[in-house]
């Protein structure tokens, strides 16, 4: 295989690898956006949980405050009855009932204070979770814009490289073109390998002397071990 053919094969291999690299970069873009979207979704779920916990705690506090108002009304009613008792026995019973209700009311007041503190704490958690979601959404938007801009550049570069590939392919020897077309169609950038000192640099296996001779005669040679289309390494 003369130096022109070797240069052609090496150039094609290089272009194919560059196209594959650009394609991988292009495919990683949506994955990057997806990772940010997953973070937004996860944080949103946490925020919604915090919001529900806050609503539940608010409802608990409201219910306890309603119970307190009911208790206060009941105590006021008992106090009125106390002033109109017709017997000492009834009076004593009302005093005991009032004392018990006042004790229950005191416990309820403490529970209300605890509930309101919980409401405040959970409210702060909601505010923090909401802020975190908004920040994540901003980053998602920025990453989406960045990926879109990068994708536009990469697509142009891939198109340009594809044109270069087509142009260089016209210099392929006719003896090699059929195997090249067939292998590149399925293996793309992994379709070729250089041979240095009788070693296939794709799988690092020794090729036969006959295959080396075929390469010298610019014939199509395919590695028996890895199935790559071979070409001589350039001698710098």
Helices and strands as residue ranges (DSSP letters): H 3-82, H 88-169, H 174-187, G 188-190, E 192-196, E 199-200, H 209-216, E 229-232
